[in-house]
Amino acid sequence: MHSAVVRAFLRKCRLPVAVACLMGVHPVQAADTLGFVVTTWNTAIYESRFMDECPEGLNPGNDEFWWRGLNKDDRGRLTQNGMVTQIERQGYALVRGPKGENVCQTPEAVTDTPLLTVEGPGAYGVNLDGTQDGRATAKSCAHQKFEGVDGTPAVDNQMYRLLGCTYGWRNYGHIEMNANGQRKTNGLGMILIEVTGVDDARNDNDVKVTFYRSIDQFVLDSAANVLPFGTYRIDVVNGVARYGSTVKGKIANGVLTTEPADVRLPFYGNYTLLDQNIRNLSLKLEIAADGAHAKGMISGYYDVDQLWDYLSGLGFAATAQYSCPALHEAAYRLADGYPDPKTGKCTALSSSFLINTVAAFIDHPSNEKVANAR
């Protein structure tokens, strides 16, 4: 191998895994530590074969509401008889308020037909409120329960009810495919999961799980697949980890689960950086026998204001994929977690997210301190 290529390869792999990379073998992580980098993050949308969960079909978007509101002559003129693409006409579709308001920035400016929401009985998720019937509690508002796709009773997932009948969040929908693709190419908003205090990687009833943000991009093979056992440095400012929420967990037969806790996670997608503050978060991660991959689900309560900050700024995706006014109204109406003490209205949506990960070495600077630890 040419010396310049070798040097570039070593820099990419980063010691201590460079030698293993060159030899084509998987290095073994430290006996007391497991690390993972999240490769995909998707809202947990259960899709039946014939879309029974959406009996009235999928939702129209801002673009359709705009052109359906035009008379025939204006429609032909502004779309050049259908030759102007949705992206090119986004400016018209977004500023369709009666006084030219941007309907994603001011969703109350117009009233669209109500959002079509999920009606099917099944969903991904967990029981977050502790009830079997979805009645109101001190930490939740009354809502309809789902049955878990794995048979778990009384599952809470109002985020799925909200987004499940909107194309952009369904399988191969633009919104989440674009977000996952951007993270793969630019390395922003990447989540690291570190498990420490591990005595047995397949069974251990007392481990600690910490969530960090990576400052390195994914290590990819020639087919753009994320390679396991790359090394990723955590995001540190003045010696303090920018992220570092820590929770208790256990491993049983290769499945890592955590106790519920409030956790702050990084996020990047569709040109937007976010802090994801997820309350009562729990993680279930199924670790492959070879330790190189793991997949699982994160569940918890997702703040509605936080969600809307993201959805209202998606630009061209919002134009074609959903009605901002209808989605805004439904998001606050369907919220089922953490009632506001003054209004009694809930401020968060029960949610679940499906994740894929690969094993990773997590690099800590020697003077690092953990911020936001529980």
N, C-alpha and C positions, 0 to 999 in steps of 0.2 A: 504494500500500500504506500502511495506517495506520502512523504513526510508532512506536507501541508495538509493533506486529507486527514492523516492521523491526528494532527493537532486540532483540526476543526472537530473531528469526531470526539476526541477527548473532552473538548470544551462543551460539546452538546451533552454528552453523557454525564459529565462532572464526576470526579472521584467522590465517594469510593466505589461507584458502580462502573467506571469506565473500563476497567479490565474485564469485568463480566460482560459488558456490552461487546467488546472486541471478540471475546470467546464465544459469544452467542448463547450464553447461559443466563438463567435467572438468578440473581443474587438473593440470599436469604436475609430478611430484615432482622434487626436485633431481637433477641428472644423476648425482651420485655416490652417491645414497642411494635405496633402495626401502624402503617400509614396508607392513606388513600387520597387520590385526587379525583374530584367529581368531573366526569367527562360529558354527561348530559343531564339536564334538569328540565323535567316536563311536568306541567300541571297534570294531575292524575285524572285523565278522562277515560271513563269506561265506555267502550263502543260495542254495541251488540251487532250481530251480523247484518240485520236489516234495519238498523237505526231505530229500534223500537223506543228508545229513550227519548226520541224527538219526533213524536207522532205528527206534528204539524210542519216538519221539515226544519231547515236551518234558517238563521236570522239574516235578513237583508242588512246591508251596510249603509254608511253615510252616502256613498255614491248613488246607490239605488234610490234612497229616499230623495236625494237631490233631483235626479233626472225624472223620476216619476212625478215630482211636483211641478215640472215645467209644462207649458203648453207645447203642442206639436211643433210649432215654428221655432220657438226658443230652443227646444230640445235638439232639433236638427242643426240649428245655427251654432250652438255652444259645443256640441259634440262632433260637428262636421259630419252629420249623419252616421254617427257611430265610429268614425275613424280616429277620434282623439281617445287615447288610452285612459284608463282609470287614474294612473299616476299623473298624467299630464293635466287632467282636469281636477286634481285634488283641491286646488285653490277654490274652485267654485263649490265643491261639495262640502268643504269644511266651513265656509262662511255663508251658510244658508239661513242664518238667523234673520228675523224680520228687519233688523237694523244692520245687517251685515256681520253679526256676531259669529265668531268661530265657535261652532257648536261642541267642540271638544274642550275648549277652554271655558265656555259658558253653556253647559249642557241644559240649563233651565230655560234657555232662550226659545226653544221649540219643544213641542210634545210629539214624539214619534209613537207609533203603535207599540204596545208593551213588548218587552223582550220575550222571546220564546225560550223557556227554561226546561231543564230536564224533568221528565215525568216518570222515567223508568224506576224500578225498585232497587237496582243494584248499583254499587259504587265502590271505589277504593276508599280506604280510610280506616279510622279507629273511632271508638266511642270516647269523645272528648269531654262531654258534659256529665257523664256518669249516670244518665237516665236511660230507661228503656223506651220511653215514649216521646222524648223531645219536649217535655214540659219545661216551663221557665224555671230557672234556678237563680241563685245569687250571682252566678257568673255566666248565665246564658239566657237567651230569649226563646220563646216557644218556636219550634220548627219541626218539619217532617224529617223522620229518620230514613236511612237507607239500610239495606242488607248488604254486608260486605261481599265482594266478588268471591272471597274465600269461605263464605258462609258465616262470617262473624256477624252477630246480630247488632242492631241499634248503632249503625255507623253514622258519623257526622261528616258531611262534606258539602257545605253550601257553596263553596267555590266551584265545584263540579256542577251543581244545579245552575249556577249563574252562567258558566262558560261552555258547558257541554254541548249546546246546540249552536255554537258559533264556529264557523269553518276554521278560522285561524288557529284555534286551539285543538282541533281534532287531529287525528293521525295524518302526518305530512302537511299540516296546516302551516301557512307562511310564518306566523308570528313566532312560534317556538322553534321551528327549524332554523329561522334566521338568527335567533338569539344563540342557539347552540353552535351554529356555524361561525358566528362572530367570535365567540369565546375561543373556539379552536384555532382561529387564525390570528387573533390579536392578544390572547392571554389575559384579558381583563376579567375581573370578577370571578376568578377561579377559586373554588372552595377546596380546602385541604381538611381532611379528617384524621386526627392522630389519636391512637388508642394506646395508653400507657398503663404500666402495672400489670402486664399480661404474663401470667405464669404458664398458660396453655392456650395456644392460638385457636383451639377448637372448643375448649370448655374452661371458663373462668367466671366465677360468680361475682367478681369485684374488680372492675377496670375503670379507668377514667378516660373520657372522650372529650377532646378539645377541637374546636373548629377555628381554622385560620384562613387567611387569604394568601394566595401565592403571588409572587412578583415575577415568576418565570412563565414562559409559554410552555404548552404541551410539547413533550418529546414524541415526534411522529415518525412512522416508518414511511417507505416510499409510496404507499397507498393511502397516506394521510390517516392511518389508524393510530390511536394513542398507544404508545408502548408502555407496558408496566415496568415498574422499578426505576423510573427516572427520579432525579433529585430535584426538589422544588424548595426554594427559599421562601420563608414567610415574610409578610409585609410588616416592617418594623419602622417606627418613627422615634428618633432619639432614644433608642434602646428599649422601646415599649412596643409590643405587638399591637398593631392596629385592631386586629380581631383576636379573640381568644376565649370565647364563651366555653365553659367547661361543665360537663354533666357526668353523673354516675351512670355506669352501664354494666352489662354482663354478657358473656358469650356462652351459648348453649348449642352444641352440635354444629358449630360453625356459623351460628346466627347471632349477630351483635344487636342488642336492644339497649335503649337508654331510658332512664327515668325522665318524666316530663319536667321541663324547665324552660324559662324564657331565654332565647338564644338570638344573637345578632349575627347575620350572615352577609357576605358580600354578594352582589349580583351585577351582571352586565348583560344587556341584550337590547337589540334594536337601537343602538347608539345611546343607551341610557345607563348610567351608573346609579345603583341604589344600595342603601342599607336595608336588608330584609330583617325586620324585627318580628320574629315569630314567637308568640306566647304559647306556653304549655307544649313546647315542641318535644316530640319523641322520634327516635330514629330506629328503624329496623333494617339491618344490612346483612344480606346472605353472602358469606364469604366462600368463594370457590375452594375446592379441596387443595388446589395448588397455590392458593393465596395470591394469585396474580390479578384476579378480578373480583368484584363484588357488586351486587345490585340490591336495591332496596327502596324504601319509602320513608319520607319525612312527613310528619303530620303535625298540625298545630293550628292556632288561630292567627290569621293574617289580617293586619289592620286595613280597614277599607280605605282610609285616607291615603295610606301608603300605596295600595293597589291603584287608586285613581290617579295619583301623581304619575304613575307609570303609564296607564292606559291613555290618559289625556294627551300625552306627548308623543304618541307613536307615529304621527304624521301620515305618510302614504299608506301604512298598514291599516290605520284606523279608517281611512277613506273607503277602502274596499271591503274590509272585514267585518265591521260592526257599526251599529248606530251608537254614537257617544251618548246622546240623551237617554235612549232606552236602557243602555248598559249602566249608566250612572244611577238612574232611578232604581233599577233592580238590585244593584250592588248594596245600596244602603237599606233597601227593603228586606233583603234576604239575610242580612247580617244577623248572626246568632250568638256571638260571643262578646263578653265584657260590656255590659250595659253602662251607658253614661250615667253617673250618679244624679245628674240634674234632670236629664230628659227621659231616662229610662230606655232610650234606644240603644241597641247593640252597636258596637263600633268595630267588630272584627268578624271575619268569615271563617268557619271551620274549613280546613283545607288539607290536601295531601299532594305530595309531589313525588314522582317516580325518578330515581336517580340511577345512573350507571357510574361505576368508578373503576380505576385500575390501581394496583398497589404502587406506592410511592415512598421514597425516602424524603422526610421533611427536615430541612436544614434550618437549625436555630443558630442565630448569632450568639457568641459566648456571653454577651452582656444583656441578652434579651430579658425583658420583664413582660409579664402577661397583663394586658388590660382587659377589662370587661369579664374577668373570670368570675364564675359564680361562687 
